Amino acid sequence: MNDVFFRNITNIGDLCLDHIFFEFESEPILFTCTDNANKIYLCVCSEMRYFQKWVLSECSLLNLAAMIDERIDITTTFLKANELITIISDIHGREESQVIRSNEIDPTSKWYFSKI
């Protein structure tokens, strides 16, 4: 696809849309992006009503394949990275990103993606 999907992300730069696993009303919900160094990031849209919010995690091909083959779940795939990136885009398209340490996230919380 190679279309820039996110610009100027903290500690990363630009990310290009790579593969969409699931979309809703033509918006990617669960997908991958790549950076200029060809690192893969697993991305999920966790909010899309009054603003858009995404959670991103750098992901290896091995972990991505394990998730696709259902050997590990999506939560485990996200939390294998030391850091997650959240991106919030307001109604005017302004984006803000921040880094969150994955060890600060409670993976047993039913709503952990919406709370980050």
C-alpha positions in Angstrom: 0.0 0.0 0.0 2.8 2.4 0.9 0.5 5.3 1.7 1.5 7.5 4.7 -1.1 6.9 7.3 0.5 8.5 10.4 2.9 11.5 10.2 5.6 12.5 12.7 4.9 9.9 15.3 7.0 10.2 18.5 10.2 8.2 18.3 9.2 6.8 14.9 8.5 9.3 12.2 6.0 8.6 9.4 4.2 5.2 9.1 2.8 3.7 5.9 -0.2 1.5 5.8 0.8 -2.0 5.2 -2.0 -4.5 5.7 -5.6 -4.2 6.9 -6.9 -7.2 8.9 -10.3 -5.6 9.8 -12.0 -2.4 8.8 -15.3 -0.7 9.6 -16.9 1.8 7.2 -13.7 2.0 5.2 -11.6 2.8 8.2 -8.8 0.4 9.2 -9.4 -1.0 12.7 -6.8 -3.7 13.1 -3.9 -3.3 10.7 -0.1 -3.0 10.3 2.1 -0.1 9.3 5.8 0.1 8.5 8.3 2.8 9.1 11.3 3.9 6.9 13.4 1.1 8.5 10.8 -1.5 7.5 9.9 -2.1 11.1 6.3 -3.5 11.5 3.8 -1.9 13.9 0.5 -3.6 14.8 -2.2 -1.0 15.1 -5.7 -0.9 16.5 -8.3 1.8 16.5 -9.7 2.0 20.0 -12.0 5.0 19.5 -13.7 6.6 16.6 -16.8 8.5 17.8 -15.8 12.1 18.7 -12.1 11.7 17.9 -9.9 8.8 16.7 -7.5 7.0 18.9 -5.0 4.3 17.9 -2.7 2.1 19.9 0.5 0.9 18.1 3.1 -1.7 19.0 6.3 -2.6 17.2 5.8 -6.2 16.2 8.1 -8.9 14.8 7.1 -11.1 11.8 7.3 -14.1 14.2 4.9 -12.6 16.6 2.6 -11.4 13.9 2.5 -14.9 12.3 1.8 -16.4 15.8 -1.2 -14.0 16.2 -2.5 -14.8 12.7 -2.2 -18.5 13.4 -4.0 -18.0 16.7 -1.0 -19.3 18.8 -1.0 -16.0 20.7 -3.8 -13.5 21.1 -3.9 -9.8 20.1 -3.3 -8.5 23.6 -0.1 -10.7 24.0 1.1 -9.5 20.6 0.7 -5.8 21.6 2.3 -6.2 25.0 5.4 -8.1 23.8 6.9 -4.6 23.0 8.4 -2.6 25.8 6.6 0.5 24.6 3.3 1.3 23.0 2.4 4.4 21.1 -1.0 6.1 21.4 -2.2 8.5 18.7 -5.2 10.8 19.1 -6.6 12.7 16.2 -9.1 15.4 16.8 -12.0 16.4 14.6 -9.7 18.8 12.7 -7.2 16.1 11.9 -4.5 17.3 14.4 -2.6 14.3 15.7 -0.8 13.9 19.0 1.3 10.8 19.9 2.8 9.6 23.1 4.8 6.7 24.4 3.4 4.4 27.1 5.5 1.7 28.8 3.7 -1.7 28.3 4.5 -2.8 31.9 2.2 0.1 33.1 -0.8 -1.6 31.4 -3.1 -4.1 33.1 -3.6 -6.8 30.5 -6.4 -8.3 32.5 -8.5 -5.1 32.3 -11.4 -5.6 29.8 -11.0 -2.1 28.5 -7.3 -1.5 28.6 -7.1 -0.3 25.0 -9.6 2.4 25.6 -7.9 3.5 28.8 -4.5 4.1 27.3 
